[in-house]
Amino acid sequence: MSITPPGMSVGWWIELPLGEDAEPTWAPIDVLLDPSSTGDDRWAVRVRRGRDDWWVKIHPDLWFPVCDVEPT
C-alpha cells in the first residue's frame, strides 16, 4: 500500500532512499512530526536502519510504500 505522510503511523515501515543516490530501502517509522511541529510545509519522519537514525522531510503530497509489519 502507498500513502502520503498524513496517513502514516509510528511503528509502520516505509520504503524510501536513505542517503544521496541510495536505493529505496524499508525502515520502521520511529517519529512522525506534522508541519505544525516542523515549522515547515513538510512532514518530518525519523526512521531507524541498523544503528543509524535518519531524519527525512517529506512533502505532504508525496506517496510512499508503507507496511504495518516488517516487510520480508
mmCIF file as gemmi writes it, N, C-alpha and C atoms, coordinates in Angstrom:
data_model
loop_
_atom_site.group_PDB
_atom_site.id
_atom_site.type_symbol
_atom_site.label_atom_id
_atom_site.label_alt_id
_atom_site.label_comp_id
_atom_site.label_asym_id
_atom_site.label_entity_id
_atom_site.label_seq_id
_atom_site.pdbx_PDB_ins_code
_atom_site.Cartn_x
_atom_site.Cartn_y
_atom_site.Cartn_z
_atom_site.occupancy
_atom_site.B_iso_or_equiv
_atom_site.pdbx_formal_charge
_atom_site.auth_seq_id
_atom_site.auth_asym_id
_atom_site.pdbx_PDB_model_num
ATOM 1 N N . MET Axp A 1 ? 0.852 -1.162 0 1 0 ? 1 A 1
ATOM 2 C CA . MET Axp A 1 ? 0 0 0 1 0 ? 1 A 1
ATOM 3 C C . MET Axp A 1 ? 0.901 1.228 0 1 0 ? 1 A 1
ATOM 4 N N . SER Axp A 2 ? 0.483 2.264 -0.658 1 0 ? 2 A 1
ATOM 5 C CA . SER Axp A 2 ? 1.215 3.539 -0.674 1 0 ? 2 A 1
ATOM 6 C C . SER Axp A 2 ? 0.294 4.641 -0.172 1 0 ? 2 A 1
ATOM 7 N N . ILE Axp A 3 ? 0.838 5.514 0.678 1 0 ? 3 A 1
ATOM 8 C CA . ILE Axp A 3 ? 0.06 6.623 1.223 1 0 ? 3 A 1
ATOM 9 C C . ILE Axp A 3 ? 0.94 7.857 1.371 1 0 ? 3 A 1
ATOM 10 N N . THR Axp A 4 ? 0.313 8.974 1.679 1 0 ? 4 A 1
ATOM 11 C CA . THR Axp A 4 ? 1.016 10.223 1.945 1 0 ? 4 A 1
ATOM 12 C C . THR Axp A 4 ? 1.29 10.325 3.449 1 0 ? 4 A 1
ATOM 13 N N . PRO Axp A 5 ? 2.202 11.199 3.882 1 0 ? 5 A 1
ATOM 14 C CA . PRO Axp A 5 ? 2.554 11.299 5.294 1 0 ? 5 A 1
ATOM 15 C C . PRO Axp A 5 ? 1.379 11.488 6.27 1 0 ? 5 A 1
ATOM 16 N N . PRO Axp A 6 ? 0.322 12.264 5.94 1 0 ? 6 A 1
ATOM 17 C CA . PRO Axp A 6 ? -0.763 12.4 6.922 1 0 ? 6 A 1
ATOM 18 C C . PRO Axp A 6 ? -1.427 11.078 7.303 1 0 ? 6 A 1
ATOM 19 N N . GLY Axp A 7 ? -1.325 10.055 6.467 1 0 ? 7 A 1
ATOM 20 C CA . GLY Axp A 7 ? -1.929 8.765 6.773 1 0 ? 7 A 1
ATOM 21 C C . GLY Axp A 7 ? -0.994 7.775 7.432 1 0 ? 7 A 1
ATOM 22 N N . MET Axp A 8 ? 0.269 8.142 7.621 1 0 ? 8 A 1
ATOM 23 C CA . MET Axp A 8 ? 1.261 7.232 8.197 1 0 ? 8 A 1
ATOM 24 C C . MET Axp A 8 ? 1.147 7.175 9.716 1 0 ? 8 A 1
ATOM 25 N N . SER Axp A 9 ? 1.694 6.099 10.297 1 0 ? 9 A 1
ATOM 26 C CA . SER Axp A 9 ? 1.689 5.926 11.748 1 0 ? 9 A 1
ATOM 27 C C . SER Axp A 9 ? 3.062 5.475 12.232 1 0 ? 9 A 1
ATOM 28 N N . VAL Axp A 10 ? 3.418 5.887 13.444 1 0 ? 10 A 1
ATOM 29 C CA . VAL Axp A 10 ? 4.65 5.421 14.082 1 0 ? 10 A 1
ATOM 30 C C . VAL Axp A 10 ? 4.558 3.906 14.229 1 0 ? 10 A 1
ATOM 31 N N . GLY Axp A 11 ? 5.651 3.219 13.95 1 0 ? 11 A 1
ATOM 32 C CA . GLY Axp A 11 ? 5.692 1.766 14.021 1 0 ? 11 A 1
ATOM 33 C C . GLY Axp A 11 ? 5.524 1.098 12.669 1 0 ? 11 A 1
ATOM 34 N N . TRP Axp A 12 ? 4.96 1.824 11.696 1 0 ? 12 A 1
ATOM 35 C CA . TRP Axp A 12 ? 4.855 1.293 10.349 1 0 ? 12 A 1
ATOM 36 C C . TRP Axp A 12 ? 6.217 1.323 9.685 1 0 ? 12 A 1
ATOM 37 N N . TRP Axp A 13 ? 6.364 0.574 8.629 1 0 ? 13 A 1
ATOM 38 C CA . TRP Axp A 13 ? 7.575 0.555 7.826 1 0 ? 13 A 1
ATOM 39 C C . TRP Axp A 13 ? 7.336 1.363 6.563 1 0 ? 13 A 1
ATOM 40 N N . ILE Axp A 14 ? 8.339 2.124 6.153 1 0 ? 14 A 1
ATOM 41 C CA . ILE Axp A 14 ? 8.257 2.96 4.957 1 0 ? 14 A 1
ATOM 42 C C . ILE Axp A 14 ? 9.435 2.635 4.059 1 0 ? 14 A 1
ATOM 43 N N . GLU Axp A 15 ? 9.191 2.647 2.766 1 0 ? 15 A 1
ATOM 44 C CA . GLU Axp A 15 ? 10.271 2.411 1.811 1 0 ? 15 A 1
ATOM 45 C C . GLU Axp A 15 ? 10.682 3.747 1.2 1 0 ? 15 A 1
ATOM 46 N N . LEU Axp A 16 ? 11.933 4.117 1.425 1 0 ? 16 A 1
ATOM 47 C CA . LEU Axp A 16 ? 12.462 5.373 0.896 1 0 ? 16 A 1
ATOM 48 C C . LEU Axp A 16 ? 13.977 5.303 0.838 1 0 ? 16 A 1
ATOM 49 N N . PRO Axp A 17 ? 14.607 6.158 0.021 1 0 ? 17 A 1
ATOM 50 C CA . PRO Axp A 17 ? 16.071 6.168 -0.03 1 0 ? 17 A 1
ATOM 51 C C . PRO Axp A 17 ? 16.634 6.851 1.215 1 0 ? 17 A 1
ATOM 52 N N . LEU Axp A 18 ? 17.645 6.253 1.797 1 0 ? 18 A 1
ATOM 53 C CA . LEU Axp A 18 ? 18.315 6.828 2.967 1 0 ? 18 A 1
ATOM 54 C C . LEU Axp A 18 ? 19.718 7.241 2.563 1 0 ? 18 A 1
ATOM 55 N N . GLY Axp A 19 ? 19.846 8.439 2.097 1 0 ? 19 A 1
ATOM 56 C CA . GLY Axp A 19 ? 21.131 8.937 1.642 1 0 ? 19 A 1
ATOM 57 C C . GLY Axp A 19 ? 21.063 9.335 0.184 1 0 ? 19 A 1
ATOM 58 N N . GLU Axp A 20 ? 21.967 10.202 -0.177 1 0 ? 20 A 1
ATOM 59 C CA . GLU Axp A 20 ? 22.017 10.69 -1.543 1 0 ? 20 A 1
ATOM 60 C C . GLU Axp A 20 ? 22.363 9.561 -2.505 1 0 ? 20 A 1
ATOM 61 N N . ASP Axp A 21 ? 21.604 9.435 -3.572 1 0 ? 21 A 1
ATOM 62 C CA . ASP Axp A 21 ? 21.794 8.404 -4.601 1 0 ? 21 A 1
ATOM 63 C C . ASP Axp A 21 ? 21.626 6.983 -4.075 1 0 ? 21 A 1
ATOM 64 N N . ALA Axp A 22 ? 20.953 6.813 -2.935 1 0 ? 22 A 1
ATOM 65 C CA . ALA Axp A 22 ? 20.741 5.479 -2.364 1 0 ? 22 A 1
ATOM 66 C C . ALA Axp A 22 ? 19.499 4.835 -2.968 1 0 ? 22 A 1
ATOM 67 N N . GLU Axp A 23 ? 19.503 3.533 -3.006 1 0 ? 23 A 1
ATOM 68 C CA . GLU Axp A 23 ? 18.326 2.784 -3.433 1 0 ? 23 A 1
ATOM 69 C C . GLU Axp A 23 ? 17.282 2.825 -2.316 1 0 ? 23 A 1
ATOM 70 N N . PRO Axp A 24 ? 15.995 2.805 -2.643 1 0 ? 24 A 1
ATOM 71 C CA . PRO Axp A 24 ? 14.979 2.757 -1.589 1 0 ? 24 A 1
ATOM 72 C C . PRO Axp A 24 ? 15.142 1.508 -0.726 1 0 ? 24 A 1
ATOM 73 N N . THR Axp A 25 ? 14.923 1.671 0.552 1 0 ? 25 A 1
ATOM 74 C CA . THR Axp A 25 ? 15.027 0.573 1.499 1 0 ? 25 A 1
ATOM 75 C C . THR Axp A 25 ? 13.901 0.697 2.52 1 0 ? 25 A 1
ATOM 76 N N . TRP Axp A 26 ? 13.54 -0.414 3.134 1 0 ? 26 A 1
ATOM 77 C CA . TRP Axp A 26 ? 12.491 -0.405 4.155 1 0 ? 26 A 1
ATOM 78 C C . TRP Axp A 26 ? 13.095 -0.079 5.513 1 0 ? 26 A 1
ATOM 79 N N . ALA Axp A 27 ? 12.41 0.79 6.262 1 0 ? 27 A 1
ATOM 80 C CA . ALA Axp A 27 ? 12.847 1.153 7.609 1 0 ? 27 A 1
ATOM 81 C C . ALA Axp A 27 ? 11.612 1.492 8.436 1 0 ? 27 A 1
ATOM 82 N N . PRO Axp A 28 ? 11.634 1.19 9.747 1 0 ? 28 A 1
ATOM 83 C CA . PRO Axp A 28 ? 10.479 1.491 10.589 1 0 ? 28 A 1
ATOM 84 C C . PRO Axp A 28 ? 10.415 2.976 10.957 1 0 ? 28 A 1
ATOM 85 N N . ILE Axp A 29 ? 9.206 3.527 10.975 1 0 ? 29 A 1
ATOM 86 C CA . ILE Axp A 29 ? 8.99 4.913 11.387 1 0 ? 29 A 1
ATOM 87 C C . ILE Axp A 29 ? 9.065 4.972 12.906 1 0 ? 29 A 1
ATOM 88 N N . ASP Axp A 30 ? 9.982 5.778 13.412 1 0 ? 30 A 1
ATOM 89 C CA . ASP Axp A 30 ? 10.19 5.916 14.856 1 0 ? 30 A 1
ATOM 90 C C . ASP Axp A 30 ? 9.513 7.187 15.39 1 0 ? 30 A 1
ATOM 91 N N . VAL Axp A 31 ? 9.557 8.261 14.608 1 0 ? 31 A 1
ATOM 92 C CA . VAL Axp A 31 ? 8.937 9.541 14.977 1 0 ? 31 A 1
ATOM 93 C C . VAL Axp A 31 ? 8.31 10.12 13.709 1 0 ? 31 A 1
ATOM 94 N N . LEU Axp A 32 ? 7.131 10.721 13.868 1 0 ? 32 A 1
ATOM 95 C CA . LEU Axp A 32 ? 6.421 11.336 12.754 1 0 ? 32 A 1
ATOM 96 C C . LEU Axp A 32 ? 5.916 12.699 13.215 1 0 ? 32 A 1
ATOM 97 N N . LEU Axp A 33 ? 6.428 13.766 12.602 1 0 ? 33 A 1
ATOM 98 C CA . LEU Axp A 33 ? 6.05 15.127 13 1 0 ? 33 A 1
ATOM 99 C C . LEU Axp A 33 ? 5.33 15.821 11.851 1 0 ? 33 A 1
ATOM 100 N N . ASP Axp A 34 ? 4.177 16.419 12.149 1 0 ? 34 A 1
ATOM 101 C CA . ASP Axp A 34 ? 3.425 17.126 11.11 1 0 ? 34 A 1
ATOM 102 C C . ASP Axp A 34 ? 4.01 18.518 10.891 1 0 ? 34 A 1
ATOM 103 N N . PRO Axp A 35 ? 3.576 19.213 9.827 1 0 ? 35 A 1
ATOM 104 C CA . PRO Axp A 35 ? 4.154 20.523 9.515 1 0 ? 35 A 1
ATOM 105 C C . PRO Axp A 35 ? 4.048 21.552 10.645 1 0 ? 35 A 1
ATOM 106 N N . SER Axp A 36 ? 3.019 21.479 11.474 1 0 ? 36 A 1
ATOM 107 C CA . SER Axp A 36 ? 2.926 22.438 12.576 1 0 ? 36 A 1
ATOM 108 C C . SER Axp A 36 ? 4.044 22.225 13.6 1 0 ? 36 A 1
ATOM 109 N N . SER Axp A 37 ? 4.583 21.016 13.672 1 0 ? 37 A 1
ATOM 110 C CA . SER Axp A 37 ? 5.696 20.727 14.583 1 0 ? 37 A 1
ATOM 111 C C . SER Axp A 37 ? 7.054 21.004 13.97 1 0 ? 37 A 1
ATOM 112 N N . THR Axp A 38 ? 7.131 20.98 12.644 1 0 ? 38 A 1
ATOM 113 C CA . THR Axp A 38 ? 8.425 21.173 11.982 1 0 ? 38 A 1
ATOM 114 C C . THR Axp A 38 ? 8.702 22.635 11.647 1 0 ? 38 A 1
ATOM 115 N N . GLY Axp A 39 ? 7.651 23.47 11.646 1 0 ? 39 A 1
ATOM 116 C CA . GLY Axp A 39 ? 7.83 24.866 11.249 1 0 ? 39 A 1
ATOM 117 C C . GLY Axp A 39 ? 8.096 24.995 9.766 1 0 ? 39 A 1
ATOM 118 N N . ASP Axp A 40 ? 7.702 23.989 9.018 1 0 ? 40 A 1
ATOM 119 C CA . ASP Axp A 40 ? 7.945 23.914 7.582 1 0 ? 40 A 1
ATOM 120 C C . ASP Axp A 40 ? 6.643 23.449 6.939 1 0 ? 40 A 1
ATOM 121 N N . ASP Axp A 41 ? 6.603 23.371 5.634 1 0 ? 41 A 1
ATOM 122 C CA . ASP Axp A 41 ? 5.407 22.854 4.972 1 0 ? 41 A 1
ATOM 123 C C . ASP Axp A 41 ? 5.5 21.346 4.745 1 0 ? 41 A 1
ATOM 124 N N . ARG Axp A 42 ? 6.562 20.727 5.276 1 0 ? 42 A 1
ATOM 125 C CA . ARG Axp A 42 ? 6.778 19.289 5.089 1 0 ? 42 A 1
ATOM 126 C C . ARG Axp A 42 ? 6.68 18.541 6.414 1 0 ? 42 A 1
ATOM 127 N N . TRP Axp A 43 ? 6.436 17.25 6.31 1 0 ? 43 A 1
ATOM 128 C CA . TRP Axp A 43 ? 6.443 16.353 7.464 1 0 ? 43 A 1
ATOM 129 C C . TRP Axp A 43 ? 7.882 15.922 7.735 1 0 ? 43 A 1
ATOM 130 N N . ALA Axp A 44 ? 8.187 15.621 8.99 1 0 ? 44 A 1
ATOM 131 C CA . ALA Axp A 44 ? 9.494 15.07 9.354 1 0 ? 44 A 1
ATOM 132 C C . ALA Axp A 44 ? 9.279 13.639 9.846 1 0 ? 44 A 1
ATOM 133 N N . VAL Axp A 45 ? 10.044 12.724 9.285 1 0 ? 45 A 1
ATOM 134 C CA . VAL Axp A 45 ? 9.956 11.314 9.648 1 0 ? 45 A 1
ATOM 135 C C . VAL Axp A 45 ? 11.338 10.859 10.104 1 0 ? 45 A 1
ATOM 136 N N . ARG Axp A 46 ? 11.398 10.252 11.289 1 0 ? 46 A 1
ATOM 137 C CA . ARG Axp A 46 ? 12.658 9.644 11.724 1 0 ? 46 A 1
ATOM 138 C C . ARG Axp A 46 ? 12.501 8.136 11.607 1 0 ? 46 A 1
ATOM 139 N N . VAL Axp A 47 ? 13.432 7.525 10.895 1 0 ? 47 A 1
ATOM 140 C CA . VAL Axp A 47 ? 13.43 6.072 10.729 1 0 ? 47 A 1
ATOM 141 C C . VAL Axp A 47 ? 14.748 5.529 11.265 1 0 ? 47 A 1
ATOM 142 N N . ARG Axp A 48 ? 14.728 4.256 11.619 1 0 ? 48 A 1
ATOM 143 C CA . ARG Axp A 48 ? 15.941 3.589 12.098 1 0 ? 48 A 1
ATOM 144 C C . ARG Axp A 48 ? 16.291 2.457 11.159 1 0 ? 48 A 1
ATOM 145 N N . ARG Axp A 49 ? 17.561 2.411 10.841 1 0 ? 49 A 1
ATOM 146 C CA . ARG Axp A 49 ? 18.071 1.327 10 1 0 ? 49 A 1
ATOM 147 C C . ARG Axp A 49 ? 19.37 0.873 10.641 1 0 ? 49 A 1
ATOM 148 N N . GLY Axp A 50 ? 19.341 -0.304 11.256 1 0 ? 50 A 1
ATOM 149 C CA . GLY Axp A 50 ? 20.514 -0.761 11.996 1 0 ? 50 A 1
ATOM 150 C C . GLY Axp A 50 ? 20.747 0.153 13.186 1 0 ? 50 A 1
ATOM 151 N N . ARG Axp A 51 ? 21.959 0.661 13.313 1 0 ? 51 A 1
ATOM 152 C CA . ARG Axp A 51 ? 22.293 1.586 14.403 1 0 ? 51 A 1
ATOM 153 C C . ARG Axp A 51 ? 22.084 3.044 14.021 1 0 ? 51 A 1
ATOM 154 N N . ASP Axp A 52 ? 21.695 3.288 12.773 1 0 ? 52 A 1
ATOM 155 C CA . ASP Axp A 52 ? 21.572 4.658 12.272 1 0 ? 52 A 1
ATOM 156 C C . ASP Axp A 52 ? 20.151 5.182 12.372 1 0 ? 52 A 1
ATOM 157 N N . ASP Axp A 53 ? 20.022 6.445 12.776 1 0 ? 53 A 1
ATOM 158 C CA . ASP Axp A 53 ? 18.754 7.173 12.739 1 0 ? 53 A 1
ATOM 159 C C . ASP Axp A 53 ? 18.818 8.144 11.573 1 0 ? 53 A 1
ATOM 160 N N . TRP Axp A 54 ? 17.734 8.239 10.831 1 0 ? 54 A 1
ATOM 161 C CA . TRP Axp A 54 ? 17.651 9.133 9.688 1 0 ? 54 A 1
ATOM 162 C C . TRP Axp A 54 ? 16.437 10.034 9.857 1 0 ? 54 A 1
ATOM 163 N N . TRP Axp A 55 ? 16.628 11.339 9.713 1 0 ? 55 A 1
ATOM 164 C CA . TRP Axp A 55 ? 15.518 12.289 9.647 1 0 ? 55 A 1
ATOM 165 C C . TRP Axp A 55 ? 15.299 12.636 8.186 1 0 ? 55 A 1
ATOM 166 N N . VAL Axp A 56 ? 14.065 12.492 7.743 1 0 ? 56 A 1
ATOM 167 C CA . VAL Axp A 56 ? 13.719 12.773 6.357 1 0 ? 56 A 1
ATOM 168 C C . VAL Axp A 56 ? 12.527 13.716 6.347 1 0 ? 56 A 1
ATOM 169 N N . LYS Axp A 57 ? 12.623 14.8 5.594 1 0 ? 57 A 1
ATOM 170 C CA . LYS Axp A 57 ? 11.476 15.696 5.433 1 0 ? 57 A 1
ATOM 171 C C . LYS Axp A 57 ? 10.744 15.305 4.161 1 0 ? 57 A 1
ATOM 172 N N . ILE Axp A 58 ? 9.419 15.208 4.262 1 0 ? 58 A 1
ATOM 173 C CA . ILE Axp A 58 ? 8.604 14.719 3.156 1 0 ? 58 A 1
ATOM 174 C C . ILE Axp A 58 ? 7.468 15.697 2.883 1 0 ? 58 A 1
ATOM 175 N N . HIS Axp A 59 ? 7.293 16.053 1.624 1 0 ? 59 A 1
ATOM 176 C CA . HIS Axp A 59 ? 6.161 16.899 1.223 1 0 ? 59 A 1
ATOM 177 C C . HIS Axp A 59 ? 4.865 16.123 1.483 1 0 ? 59 A 1
ATOM 178 N N . PRO Axp A 60 ? 3.826 16.784 1.987 1 0 ? 60 A 1
ATOM 179 C CA . PRO Axp A 60 ? 2.596 16.074 2.338 1 0 ? 60 A 1
ATOM 180 C C . PRO Axp A 60 ? 1.857 15.419 1.171 1 0 ? 60 A 1
ATOM 181 N N . ASP Axp A 61 ? 2.198 15.771 -0.072 1 0 ? 61 A 1
ATOM 182 C CA . ASP Axp A 61 ? 1.506 15.195 -1.222 1 0 ? 61 A 1
ATOM 183 C C . ASP Axp A 61 ? 2.253 14.019 -1.865 1 0 ? 61 A 1
ATOM 184 N N . LEU Axp A 62 ? 3.451 13.694 -1.359 1 0 ? 62 A 1
ATOM 185 C CA . LEU Axp A 62 ? 4.214 12.58 -1.938 1 0 ? 62 A 1
ATOM 186 C C . LEU Axp A 62 ? 3.734 11.247 -1.377 1 0 ? 62 A 1
ATOM 187 N N . TRP Axp A 63 ? 3.651 10.257 -2.25 1 0 ? 63 A 1
ATOM 188 C CA . TRP Axp A 63 ? 3.206 8.915 -1.87 1 0 ? 63 A 1
ATOM 189 C C . TRP Axp A 63 ? 4.426 8.012 -1.648 1 0 ? 63 A 1
ATOM 190 N N . PHE Axp A 64 ? 4.353 7.205 -0.584 1 0 ? 64 A 1
ATOM 191 C CA . PHE Axp A 64 ? 5.426 6.26 -0.268 1 0 ? 64 A 1
ATOM 192 C C . PHE Axp A 64 ? 4.825 4.903 0.058 1 0 ? 64 A 1
ATOM 193 N N . PRO Axp A 65 ? 5.505 3.813 -0.345 1 0 ? 65 A 1
ATOM 194 C CA . PRO Axp A 65 ? 5.065 2.488 0.084 1 0 ? 65 A 1
ATOM 195 C C . PRO Axp A 65 ? 5.218 2.354 1.597 1 0 ? 65 A 1
ATOM 196 N N . VAL Axp A 66 ? 4.207 1.812 2.247 1 0 ? 66 A 1
ATOM 197 C CA . VAL Axp A 66 ? 4.25 1.574 3.692 1 0 ? 66 A 1
ATOM 198 C C . VAL Axp A 66 ? 3.703 0.191 3.98 1 0 ? 66 A 1
ATOM 199 N N . CYS Axp A 67 ? 4.036 -0.319 5.157 1 0 ? 67 A 1
ATOM 200 C CA . CYS Axp A 67 ? 3.574 -1.626 5.592 1 0 ? 67 A 1
ATOM 201 C C . CYS Axp A 67 ? 3.444 -1.589 7.11 1 0 ? 67 A 1
ATOM 202 N N . ASP Axp A 68 ? 2.408 -2.215 7.666 1 0 ? 68 A 1
ATOM 203 C CA . ASP Axp A 68 ? 2.248 -2.165 9.11 1 0 ? 68 A 1
ATOM 204 C C . ASP Axp A 68 ? 3.014 -3.276 9.844 1 0 ? 68 A 1
ATOM 205 N N . VAL Axp A 69 ? 3.68 -4.137 9.109 1 0 ? 69 A 1
ATOM 206 C CA . VAL Axp A 69 ? 4.571 -5.149 9.675 1 0 ? 69 A 1
ATOM 207 C C . VAL Axp A 69 ? 5.884 -5.123 8.897 1 0 ? 69 A 1
ATOM 208 N N . GLU Axp A 70 ? 6.929 -5.693 9.462 1 0 ? 70 A 1
ATOM 209 C CA . GLU Axp A 70 ? 8.211 -5.688 8.763 1 0 ? 70 A 1
ATOM 210 C C . GLU Axp A 70 ? 8.104 -6.462 7.453 1 0 ? 70 A 1
ATOM 211 N N . PRO Axp A 71 ? 8.429 -5.79 6.333 1 0 ? 71 A 1
ATOM 212 C CA . PRO Axp A 71 ? 8.36 -6.475 5.039 1 0 ? 71 A 1
ATOM 213 C C . PRO Axp A 71 ? 9.416 -7.581 4.955 1 0 ? 71 A 1
ATOM 214 N N . THR Axp A 72 ? 9.072 -8.641 4.297 1 0 ? 72 A 1
ATOM 215 C CA . THR Axp A 72 ? 10.032 -9.745 4.153 1 0 ? 72 A 1
ATOM 216 C C . THR Axp A 72 ? 10.442 -9.901 2.715 1 0 ? 72 A 1
